[in-house]
Amino acid sequence: MGGFFGTISKKSCVNDVFYGTDYHSHLGTKRAGMVTFDPEHGFCRTIHSLERDYFRSKFEDELDKFIGCQGMGVISDTDPQPIIVNSHLGRYAVVTVAKINNQREIAEELLAERMHFSEMSANKINQTELVALLINMGESFVDGINKVYNKIEGSCSILILTEDGLIAARDLLGRTPISIGKKEDAYAAAVETTSFPNLDYEKVYDLGPGEIVRLHADGYEVMQEPFKCEQICSFLWVYYGFPSSDYNGINVEAVREYNGKLMGEEDDIEADSVCGIPDSGVGMALGYSEGRKIPYERAVTKYTPTWPRSFTPGNQSRRSLVAKMKLIPNKALLEGKRVVFCDDSIVRGTQLKDNVNMFFDYGAKEVHARISCPPLVYGCPFVGFTSQKSPMELITRQVIKDFEGDENAKLDKYAETDSPEYKRMVEEIARRLGLTSLKFNKIEMLIKSIGLPKCRVCTHCFDGSSYTCREAIEKIKNGEMV
């Protein structure tokens, strides 16, 4: 997915940018960048790969070269950024959290207009540079950002470091979040509010869908009011988010625990203990334990001294090994036990299958899985939350293809909770993963735990229901949304 942090202060901002960006490390594993601006020294930028190392270890030795009272950093799961641009709008740096599905078509249009691309990575278009070129076509930053909203298919949130403040623009449909924080001498914009407390920022504002604001050291101004249409990604609470963060004022861990509690109250399984698969399954397991009245035990733990998060090797077998190595089973809490394991989701199922085998090897009598969201039946065209390149990488689609001969057949039926097709699919997934039983959360329960109306939450990956930016723009033009 990716995340960014930017700040503008009355004094040096370097430490805040460094640590604020680091608090977004759980959102990406490919690249990271930092940039600062100082009126005398101009822009200073560094970009590093994170595929084999951590943000802090990559950037810490270079901090002394950064100078300025305003700056920003980004953790990226896509291309190298920030991009530094010199245009009729002035000189600026830009970072994005985006998934642009039609970047090739947009690029061909821009090339036909005799524009050029310079930030090529592995012969691919850098989508942040693509965004910058669209911004440059505007009469102002606001006009240019709206050209981005009008052109792209997917989603795009933007942070722009100018010589006169920091501009934050949330995705047109608000699929990804941006929050504003302040302290005595500075303002900041971030994807994760987790980045605020230890840097003494207090969250003061959540940007709405399509909203654009400019930050200064002593305040912020709204450059474009938010739209009322919203499709914030439900997976923020299920998987992406750090437990202490909140989106639209709704805390991640609170949602996970309430979600688990609701599922536990409805379940009828008999078991001896409940365990969460670290990290994002833990909150759900605590709630499930309360709801089902089954004790919570850490039957599997994460080896945090050297496995705080998994890097992503290019080789699939090595990826599977990495996923396995970070989790250590506790035989004393597994042997002879009927254990319920709570996890955030099932994508391919590879890691969970390995975990299930390991739990049985260590003496578990029964292994039940409870998943905090519904089955992932549709690939996500809006936010890049996995390295998935095809819907056929989803275990649900593999099962559907085996049943129907076509991975796209009857998707609405397979996504409908408790339909005959749904039940058959879930039973088959449980069989393939070696589980004693498997249950997915209902979409109604997930929405209830988040606490927003269903029409404001994107659940496309579960039920295929969402609308695109272009559809939203048409609705706005027709007066259906304001």
Secondary structure, DSSP 8 states (H G I E B T S, - for coil): --EEEEEEESS--HHHHHHHHHTTGGG-SSEEEEEEEETTTEEEEEEEE-TTS-HHHHHGGGGGG---SEEEEEEESSS---EEEEETTEEEEEEEEEEETTHHHHHHHHHHTT------BTTB--HHHHHHHHHHTSSSHHHHHHHHHHH-SEEEEEEEEETTEEEEE--TT-SS--EEEEETTEEEEES-GGGSGGGT-EEEEE--TT-EEEEETTEEEEEE---S---EETHIIIIIS-TT-EETTEEHHHHHHHHHHHHHHH-----SEEEE-TTTTHHHHHHHHHHHT--B--SEEE-TTT-SS----SSHHHHHHHHHHTEEE-HHHHTT-EEEEEES--SS-HHHHHHHHHHHHTT-SEEEEEESS----S--SS---S---SGGGSHHHHHHHHHHSSTTTTHHHHHSTT-HHHHHHHHHHHHHHT-SEEEE--HHHHHHHHTS-GGGEE-HHHH-----HHHHHHHHHTTS--
